[in-house]
């Protein structure tokens, strides 16, 4: 790719000076040049193409070179300006510097002086532009890193939430909210496969239209979820292809990720935003991690439900163990052993409590007293139960 020549605009009504600078000097130095005889013409040329450098005469037919500097400042244009002047114009040169001029050429001047001044100013502009590009790139990189840290923090928070919340429905709602937040989406929903495995039910949603929200806990058919349920692969659609789905009334781009256990799709997380821009692979990767957390929640819910069902099917206990012991009694030998063990425990606690040089905290002393009371209560309970003699035949 051929680099474009740097553009220099020469603003002067002196035809001799303008011709010399553009045709005899600057063109041989591989600069692209343009001339303007007035401030108005100069502003038109600048609007058509912004030059890298302006060389302006302080005396112009319509407005002065200082007026050109004022106009550039008012437009917020950061273009270096070198003014052309003579020895008798020191006061005007100072005013030009105050208005933003970067240097001046005192006419008449040697070629080397003109070239050195122009090269130095353009080199400073290149360096400043490189610094601006680097600063912009650094800012963009920091923004990307900050965004990534926030997303990873959000995923970490999901893991912490799973360990402290036992309510399955609340967990699934939190998981969906995190997926929407991390992906910067506008809406979303989470589906769970029904017990008979033939359809998906809308479990929870965020920012869906009222008619769709009414389908909560009912079979859900958006024309896309069934494809994800069969394939077990994520699906991203945006733009015109989405118009055939009911989801077109929610957003212009959707990403559906399966919630899987082994090779079975037990649920689906879907997120949407209103722009027709597709979700990128990084968002899909993050959503797959979130889907793994959702799988843990759903599997745990299955296990708890299975345990509850087994408990309900188990035969009831006909007698209470403690009541049976109180009614029937316990063998005398076992009772004596229990009484002796409890008495030994009481003596040990008492000895520990009054031991000399023991440096217990108030909390430890309180715990010793509590332990002593509990052991004594247990001893009284054992003593109140009748003992029986077991005969050997």
N, C-alpha and C positions, 0 to 999 in steps of 0.2 A: 504494500500500500504506500503510495507516494504522499509524503507529508505536505500539507498545504503551506504555501508561503505566508509569512507574517505580513499582515496588512498595515500600512502606514498611511495616514491621511494628512496631507499637507494643506493647511488653510492659509492662503496669502493672496493678496490682490496684485502682488509684484510678479508679473509674468516671468521675468528673468530669474528671480529666486526660485519660483515654483518649478520652472523647467529644469533648472540646474539640479535641484534636489531630487526630482522624480526621474528624469530621463538620463542624467549624466552620472549621478552618484548612487542613489538607492537601488535603481534597477540593476546595476552591475553587482550589487551586493546580495542579489537574489531575494529582494523584498518586493512584495506587491504594493504598488502605490496608487493613490487616488488624490485628486486635487479639488479644492473648493475655494472660490474667490470671496465668499461672504460667510458670515456666521449662520445665516439661514440655510445656505447650500450645504454647509458643513453638518448641520443637524439632520438634514434630509439624508445625506450620505451615511451618517452614523446609524440612523433608523433602518436604512436598507441593509447595512452590514457593519457590525461593530468592529472597529479596527483595534489592533493591539497597541497602537501608539498614534498620538496626534502631535503634529508639529504646527503650531499656530502663531501667526504674526499678531503682535499686540495691537497693531493699527489695521483695521479693516474698514471697508466702505460703509457698512450698515452699523454693526456693533463691534465693540472691541474684542480682543482675545480674552480679556477679563470677563466679559459678558458670556463668552462661550464656556468659560470655567464655571460660572454661576449656573448656567443652563444644565451642564453636566451634573453638577452637585444636586440640583433640584430633581433630576431624573434618577438619582442614585446610581449613576454609571461610574464604575471604577476603571477609568481609562487613563493611563499616564499621559500627561501633556507637557511637551517641551515648548517654551515660548521663544520666539525670535525677537531680538531687541538690539539696541545700540547702546553705546556708552552713556548717552544722554538720557536714558530711560531707567535709571536705577530705582527711582521711586515706584514706577509702574511694575518693575520686576519684583520688588518686594511685595507689592499688593498681589501680584499673580501667585507668588509662593503662598501667601496667606489663603488664597482661594483654592489651593490644591495643586499648583504646578510643581512638577518634580525636578525640573532643571531648566536652563536657558542656554541659548546659543547666541553669542554676541557677534553680530555681523559688522563687517565682513569677517569670516572665519576660515581657517585652514580645513582642508578635507579631513585630515586625521583627527582634528578636534571634533568635527561634526560626527564622524563615524564612531569615535570613542564614546561620545555622549549618548548616541543612539544605542550602541551595543550594550552599554552599561545599564541603561534604563530598561531595555527589553530583557536583559538577563535577570534583573531584579524582578521583573514581572513574571518571568518563567518560574523563578524560585518561589515567589509568593503563590503562584497558581498551584505548583506542586505541593506546597504546604497545605493549601486549602483542600486539595484532592485527598491528601493523606489524612487530614483532620476529618474530612467527611467519611472516608473509608473507616477510620478508627471509630467514629461515632456510630456508624452502621454496624460494625463488628460488635461494639459494646452493647448495642441494642439487641442484636441477635443472641449474644451470650446471656444478657439479662432475661430475655424472653425464654431461652432454653432452661435457665436456672429456675424460673418461675414455674415452667411446665413440669420439670422434674420434682420440684417441691410439692406441686399439686398431686403428683402421683404418689410421692412419699406420704403425704397426708392421707391419701386413700387407704394405704396400708395401715397407718395408725388408727384410722377410724374403724377398720374391720376388727381390730383387737379390743376396742373399748365399747363398741355398740353391738348389742345382741339382737336388736329388732331388724329382721330381714328386710322389711319394706322400707324402713328408714335408710338402711344401708344402700339399697338399690337406688333410692332417690338421690342420696349423696353422691353415689358413683356417677349417675347421669349428669348431675350438676357439675361435677368436676370435669367430665368429658366435654361439656359445652364450654366451660370456662377455659380449659387448656387449649381447645381448638379455636377459640374466639368465634364460636358459632352463635346463631341467634335463637335456635330452637333444637329440640331433639326428643327422642323417646326410647324406651327400653322394653323389649318384648321378652316374654318367657314362654317356653314351649308348654303346651297343655299336658295334663296327666296322661291323656290317651295318645299323645305324640302326633296327632294328625293336624295340628294348627298351632299358631302362636297367639298369645294373649297380650294385650297392651297392659303392661304392669304399671309404668309411671311415665310421665311426659313433662315437657317444659315448653311453654309458649306455643302450644298448638291451638288451632281454631276450636271454638267451643263444640262444634259437631264431632270433631275427632276426639276431644277430651271425654265426651260422653261414652266413648267406646272402651274406657278403662275397665279391665278385667273381662273384656269380651274379645272374641276372635278378631284378628287384625289382618287386613289384606290391602297392602299398598302397591301390589304388583311387582315389588322388588324383593321383599323380605323372603318370600318363598324360594327365590333363586339362591339367596344366601344360605337359607336353611338346607337346601339340597346339595349345593356345591361345597359349603363349608369354607368359602373364600370371601374376602372383603369385596365390596362392590362400590365404586365411585361413579356418579353420573352428574353431569352439569349441563346447563343450557337447554337446547331444544329437545334432546332425547328425554328429558325429565317431564316434558309437557304431557306425556301419555299417562303419567302416574298422578294419583290423588295428591302426592306430595308437592306438585307444582303450585298449589295454593299456599304452601308453607315457605318454600325457598326455591332458589334456582340452582343449587348444588347440594348434593347429599352424599354422605359416606356411611355405609352400613358395614359393621364388623361383627362377625359371629362370636358368640360366647360358647366356648367348646370345652367338653370334657372327653379326653381321648379323641375319638373320631365322631362324637355325637354333638350336634349343635343344640344346646339347651336354651339358648336365648340370642338376642341380637341387640346391639347398641347402634342407634342411628343419630347422626347429627346433621344439621342443615344450616346454611347461611343464605342471605338474600342476594348475594352476588353470584354471577354465573362463572366465577373463577373456581377451578377444580381444587379439591384438597390435595396437598402434596404428600409425598411418601413419608415425610417425618411425622406429620399429623396422624397418618395411618398407623405408623409404628407405635406412637404413644397411645393411640386408641386400642390397639391390640393388647398392650400392657394392662390398660384399664379393664378390658374385657376379661383378662385372666383373673383379676381381682373379683369381678362379678361372678365368674365361674366358681371361685372359692365360696362366695356367699351362698350361691344357689345350691352347691353340693352340701354345705353345712346345713342348710334349711331342709334338704331332703333327708339327711341323716337324723336330724332332730325329729322330723315328722315320722320317720320310720320307728324310732325309739318310742315315741308317744303311742303309735298304733300297737306296737308289741306290748306296751304296758297295759293298754286298755284290754287287749285280748288275754292277758295272763290271768289265771284263776285267783280269786281273792284269798287272802290269808284268813283261815277260819278262827284262829285264836291269837290273842296277843301274847307274845313271848313273856313279857314281864308279869302280866296277870297270871299266866300259867305257873310261872315260878313261884309267885306269891301264894297261889292256891295249893299247889302240890307240895312245895318245899324243895329244898336242895339237899343232897347227901351231906351227912354230918362231917365227913372227912374233908370234903371240898369247902364246906362252910368254915371249918377251923382254919384251913389254909388261907382262905380269903381274909378272915379276921386277923390272922397273924401278919399277913402281908400289909394290910392297911394300918395296923398298929405300928409295924416297923417303919412305914412311910411317914406316919405322924411324928414318931420319935426323931426321924432323920430331919424332917422339916423344922421341928422345934430346936434340935441341936444346931442346925444351920442358922436359925434365927438369933440364937443367943450366943453364938460362937464369939469368943473374944478376938479382938483385932480385926473383926470382919468389917470391911468398908463397903456397906451396901448403900445404894442410892435410895431415895424415898420410894421410887417406883418399884425397885427390886424388893424392898421390905413389904410393900403393899401386895405384891404378887405372892410372896411367901405366905402371908396371912390368908390370902384367897385360897391358895393350894391346901393349906392346913384345914380350912373350913370345908372345902369340898371333900377331902379325904375323910374327915369326921362324919360328914353327912352320908358318904358311901358306907362307912362302917356301921352307922345306925341302921341303914336300910338292910344291910346283910344280916345284922343281928335280929331285925324284926321278922325276917323270913323264917318259918319253922324248918327245922332240920329233920331229915329222915335217915333211917338206917337202912342201908342197902344190903340185903342178905345175899350171900353167894350160895348157889346150889351146886 
